[in-house]
Amino acid sequence: MKTSLKVEGMTCVNCARTIEINLKRLKGVKSVEVSFELGRVQVEFDEELLSVENIKEAIESLGYKVSKGAEENNRSLFMLLFCVFISLTFIPLMFFHNIRVEFVLASVVQVIGGYSFYKSAYRSLISGVGNMDLLVALGSTGAYLYSVLTMLKVLEGSPFFETSVFLITFVRLGKYLEERAKERAVKSLKELFGIQTSKVRLLKQNGKEEERNVQEVFIGDVMLLRTGDLVPLDVYVLEGKVEVDESVITGESKPVLKTTGQRIFSGSLVLNGYAKAKVEKTLAGSYVSLLIKLVEDALKQKPKIHRIADRVAHYFVQVVVIISLLVFTLWYLKTGDLQKSVSFALSVLVISCPCAFGIAVPLVLTVGLLRAYRKGLLVKNPSVLERIKNINLLLLDKTGTLTESIPRVAKAVFYTEDALNLAFSVANASNHPRAKAIREYCKQMKAKTVSVQNCTEVPGEGIYCGDYYLGNPSTLGISNKNSTTVLARGKEIIGEFHLEESIKDKVKDALDYLRRKGIRLVMVTGDGEESAKRISTLLGIEEFYAKVKPDDKLAILEKYQSMGYRVGMVGDGINDAPAMAKAHVSFAVGSGTDIAKRVCDVVILSGLQGIKDLFEITDKVSKRIKQNLFWAFFYNTLGIPIAGGLFSSYGIVLKPEIAGLMMVLSSLSIVINSIRK
């Protein structure tokens, strides 16, 4: 059995690792996947040995909370407001000292406000994975105990109860703001997850409407679509007209008109209109389910830089504790001043920010992936955001990638009266782009279906139906100009179709962008020399290969790879799949075949423009990761020595509570930098 739980309180990868290690120790657990970015824990377990309640209890025993919705959020906010109130009360006491009142207030905050830190710190120690809560617990407890001991005159010095109070309050405030910021970062993804529990209105055979959970809808059911409805399933319009926003699919927010016979993908929003639509796919097979699965799979995988950052965060806490002990020892040996030694050691503990390293990479990657999905880019593996930067040559399929997958008939000539109907009927036997174009043209010319027998299609030639043939004229020994498809009865030509291809929208802009990035562009196509040359000239592509077979495409890719190029491949058909599987990064056009989508790294639903969008997103992700890691490194490198009293001779001293505030601001600044546009 599998269960998926929403968990509150995970602040970085170390928290996720703590939960993962402890759950794997439970008897009956088969696998555990924890995503701190989504705040989600997925567990596969044996029902006979374990229950969902056992898993919840194990998670909550670590100091985290299995979400119960708004109630949990309200509790977190209430605890924060409680700590803020105590802290505000504490301010006048700092000027008009009343040690007993300070002790009582600090004790209340330490026990109630700091309880979650203690639980999390304790379990992280048991797991052998230190986290930020461990540093906060050590810092606040050290300040509190030292203040108690000085209050009781066991130690010399003055109590500073405000340190533990303000430290817990500042960290709670930071965590609250951080959680809200991360909520914004994955808001659109949660909306997609919400589709899985949405309801739809179905039209029954008796004409009545029935509201039903989306999980209970089947293929063939008729759904009613009205203004404001979110379409949770893939459907096609039976009757009526609606304008829909497909931005979640294509990244294009411009309204799209859908009329009878046209498909509407799940995730679309009805902006205006009314329609009856027939369900094509259930929830499990719909586009939204595919998107959700891709998101979850992508977030489970970690690119190299993510793994490095995780490793740094893992060992960082241990290093900080050692440094803190060294600071205490050195200051006490040098000055003999216990209060000063304790203060500097506590400041080192609480100013250090392991979460800066833990958040720096995964949150940026999550936001980058979500932005890619909103642009109509289905990224299967986040490592693509690393690999794509190395591409210096791009192989481009022509039909369906650079040009529209279905050409149009520019001119047709018929030499017999029955040629129109025969062409329509023979073309019906194939789904080849040329056959589709001819079929559509004949349909517009009011062609009728006639009986044709024993139809077979031969790749590279055409369609044979008894004595009739529709396809490449070179098969009949006639010079092939590639733009012409003939209809023949035996050896007699009874019809000619002159086809032309149109360049896809925004292709030129995307190619110009890739050239500016220094990427060498090479077109590979199975079409003839003349057609390939015309398209390459129109698009300014200097290198092209025509009449290329599937194994030739793979050979071309391997040739460039042997020359030292990092080769990307863009395609849409079965014949592109072998080369796509071998490419450094591969892209499948959204209208392409299922096998092309299966072997590729990225599905580009928005056309070739999507590659430009992905490069821009990748550049931004790379820049943000570098900024975050630099800040995390710079902050800790500068902050720890200052907190440790290195510059105290110049009057630069950080109290533990101020150091705690700086730690919170550091973590928060990384979150804000990660999610900003």
C-alpha positions, -999 to +999 in steps of 0.1 A: +000+000+000+011+036-007+002+068+012+010+104+005+011+128+035+014+166+036+040+174+063+044+208+080+077+221+094+103+208+070+127+237+064+155+222+044+168+189+030+182+179+064+147+178+078+136+157+049+165+133+054+157+130+091+121+119+083+134+095+056+159+078+078+135+073+107+106+060+085+129+035+069+136+020+103+099+011+108+092-026+102+070-030+072+082+001+053+093-007+017+102+027+003+102+063+014+103+095-008+104+129+009+102+162-009+108+192+014+100+215-016+065+202-017+062+193+020+052+158+009+061+123+023+052+093+002+055+059+018+050+024+005+044-002+033+030-036+042-005-032+056-002-063+077+028-048+096+020-011+096-008+015+093-011+050+081-016+061+117+017+045+127+034+064+100+018+097+110+028+091+147+064+084+136+066+117+117+050+137+144+073+122+170+102+138+151+087+173+158+069+177+124+032+178+118+011+158+094-011+186+080-047+188+089-053+218+067-061+253+079-062+241+115-025+234+114-017+267+098-037+286+124-019+268+152+015+278+137+003+314+134-011+314+170+022+301+184+041+328+165+018+356+178+022+342+213+060+344+211+058+379+196+036+391+225+060+378+251+089+394+232+071+428+231+065+424+269+101+417+274+114+450+258+106+473+288+121+447+312+154+451+294+155+487+308+137+482+341+151+449+352+129+424+371+148+392+370+119+371+383+095+383+357+121+378+330+127+342+343+090+333+342+085+348+307+116+332+293+107+298+308+072+300+292+087+308+258+114+282+262+090+254+270+060+263+248+076+282+219+108+261+218+091+227+222+090+219+184+127+228+181+136+204+209+117+175+194+132+181+159+167+185+174+164+154+195+153+132+165+179+147+142+206+137+167+192+101+169+192+100+131+227+113+129+216+142+107+220+176+123+196+204+112+189+240+119+166+232+148+195+216+166+215+248+164+185+268+176+178+244+204+215+245+216+217+283+213+184+291+231+190+265+258+225+276+264+214+312+268+185+302+291+206+279+313+234+304+316+209+331+326+193+308+352+227+299+367+238+335+369+205+344+384+211+318+411+246+331+416+261+297+407+281+315+380+293+351+378+278+374+353+245+389+344+214+370+330+204+376+294+170+359+293+160+381+264+185+362+242+165+329+244+132+347+240+141+368+210+160+339+194+130+316+194+106+344+183+129+355+154+133+319+142+096+312+144+089+344+125+115+335+099+101+300+095+065+313+091+075+338+064+097+312+047+067+287+046+045+314+031+071+322+005+075+285-004+037+282-006+037+309-033+065+291-051+045+259-056+010+274-056+003+265-093+015+230-087-009+226-057-037+239-079-029+211-103-029+186-075-063+200-065-078+190-098-076+154-086-104+161-061-125+185-082-161+179-093-177+181-128-212+184-141-223+155-164-253+155-188-272+122-183-293+105-210-325+118-194-313+153-200-306+160-163-274+173-148-254+154-123-224+165-102-198+139-099-162+136-085-137+137-113-124+102-102-159+088-111-160+101-146-155+076-175-146+078-212-177+087-233-194+107-205-207+141-216-194+170-195-210+205-194-186+234-196-195+269-185-177+301-179-152+298-150-150+260-151-116+243-148-115+214-172-101+185-152-101+159-180-092+157-217-124+162-238-135+172-272-164+195-280-197+179-291-218+211-292-213+248-285-183+271-283-160+281-255-130+304-251-103+287-230-071+297-213-045+270-221-016+288-204-010+258-180-004+237-211+013+260-237+024+290-216+003+311-240-023+331-220-042+343-251-077+329-252-083+301-277-117+294-293-128+258-292-157+247-314-173+214-324-148+185-328-119+203-312-100+189-283-096+207-249-068+195-227-072+190-190-059+220-170-076+245-193-098+272-179-131+282-196-131+320-199-164+323-218-191+303-234-210+271-230-204+236-245-211+200-242-179+179-243-172+142-245-146+127-222-117+113-241-095+102-212-101+094-176-082+112-149-054+086-148-047+091-185-053+129-188-027+156-195-029+169-160-021+135-145+009+133-169+021+167-158+017+159-121+036+126-125+064+144-144+066+171-117+068+145-089+093+123-108+115+154-116+115+166-080+126+131-068+157+133-090+187+154-079+212+169-104+248+170-094+249+205-079+218+196-057+236+165-043+267+186-035+246+212-017+229+184+003+262+170+014+275+204+025+243+210+045+246+175+061+281+181+075+277+218+082+259+215+116+287+192+129+314+217+119+295+246+135+291+228+168+329+221+168+337+258+160+314+269+188+332+247+213+365+260+201+353+297+204+342+291+240+374+274+249+397+300+233+378+330+248+377+314+283+414+306+282+422+341+269+400+362+292+386+339+319+353+357+313+326+330+314+298+353+303+317+366+273+328+331+263+293+317+265+279+347+246+304+343+217+299+305+215+261+309+214+263+336+188+283+312+166+257+285+170+227+306+161+242+328+134+252+297+113+226+289+087+228+253+073+194+259+057+210+285+034+229+256+018+199+233+020+174+257+004+198+274-021+196+247-048+163+227-044+140+256-041+155+273-072+152+241-092+116+236-080+106+272-091+125+267-124+106+235-131+073+251-123+080+280-146+090+256-174+057+238-170+038+270-172+056+277-204+044+244-219+077+226-212+075+191-197+109+186-182+114+150-171+146+154-153+159+185-136+195+176-147+184+189-181+188+224-165+225+216-161+230+196-194+213+220-218+239+247-211+266+225-227+248+220-261+267+235-290+250+218-319+213+212-324+199+187-349+164+198-361+138+176-378+119+195-404+083+184-407+064+189-375+093+208-359+102+236-382+072+234-404+036+225-397+032+187-395+004+188-421+012+206-454-015+223-474-026+216-510-017+248-530-030+234-563-047+203-576-052+190-611-077+162-620-076+145-653-108+123-648-142+130-633-138+104-606-102+115-595-114+137-567-135+110-550-108+084-556-081+106-541-103+112-510-110+075-506-074+064-510-061+091-487-084+079-460-062+048-457-033+067-442-024+092-415+007+104-433+008+143-432+005+145-470-025+121-470-041+142-443-036+174-464-051+158-495-080+143-475-088+178-460-086+194-494-109+168-510-133+172-481-135+209-487-142+202-524-172+181-514-156+147-523-175+115-516-163+082-505-160+054-530-151+018-525-113+010-528-099-024-518-067-039-503-051-007-492-015-009-480+010+019-472+047+016-482+069+040-463+088+064-486+065+056-515+028+060-509-006+042-506-016+012-528-053+003-531-057-023-558-049-006-591-048+028-575-018+045-562-014+078-543+021+090-535+056+099-547+057+102-585+093+088-586+078+054-577+062+055-612+095+065-628+085+102-630+109+129-618+100+138-582+099+175-574+089+166-539+061+191-537+039+169-559+019+139-550+002+119-578-029+098-580-025+070-606-047+042-620-022+016-630+005+036-649-020+064-658-018+097-639-053+108-631-046+135-606-018+157-592-016+175-559+010+203-554+017+207-517+036+233-498+048+236-462+044+266-440+069+276-413+057+273-378+050+304-358+079+320-339+104+294-354+126+321-370+128+340-337+138+309-318+165+300-343+180+335-343+182+332-305+200+299-307+225+313-332+232+342-309+241+316-282+267+302-305+247+269-312+254+254-346+221+245-364+217+214-386+185+203-403+178+166-409+148+154-429+135+125-448+121+148-475+137+154-509+166+178-516+144+206-532+120+208-502+148+207-477+168+234-495+137+257-497+130+254-460+167+258-449+170+289-471+139+305-456+152+299-421+188+307-428+200+272-418+233+266-437+237+229-431+210+203-439+207+166-448+179+155-471+164+120-478+176+109-444+164+075-430+160+068-393+193+050-389+210+079-409+198+104-383+215+084-356+247+081-377+247+119-383+243+126-345+271+102-337+293+118-363+290+152-347+295+137-312+327+120-324+339+155-335+335+167-299+301+184-302+275+182-274+245+175-296+209+182-289+181+167-310+146+180-317+121+157-334+085+145-334+083+111-351+091+075-346+120+079-370+136+105-347+135+083-316+168+065-320+188+097-324+168+114-296+177+086-272+215+091-279+215+129-278+230+150-250+195+166-245+165+157-266+133+175-272+100+161-286+074+184-301+041+182-283+022+171-314+047+143-320+044+105-315+042+089-281+075+071-286+093+103-293+078+118-261+088+087-241+125+088-251+130+125-249+142+147-220+117+175-226+084+177-243+079+212-259+042+218-261+047+254-272+068+246-303+104+255-310+099+287-291+099+264-260+136+257-264+143+294-263+121+296-231+140+267-216+174+283-222+162+315-206+148+296-176+180+276-173+201+308-174+179+323-147+181+291-126+219+289-129+222+325-120+200+322-089+218+291-077+251+308-080+238+339-061+223+317-034+254+296-029+276+326-029+254+344-004+253+312+018+291+309+017+297+346+021+272+350+050+286+320+070+322+328+062+318+364+074+291+359+101+308+331+121+340+350+127+321+382+137+298+362+160+329+344+174+343+378+186+371+381+160+364+419+157+354+426+193+385+447+198+370+471+173+337+472+191+320+449+167+300+424+188+269+404+180+246+393+208+231+358+203+196+371+197+208+395+170+229+366+155+196+346+155+178+373+137+206+375+111+203+337+105+166+341+099+171+370+075+198+350+056+175+320+051+146+343+042+166+362+017+175+330-001+139+320-003+128+354-017+157+354-042+146+319-053+110+327-060+113+362-074+106+367-111 
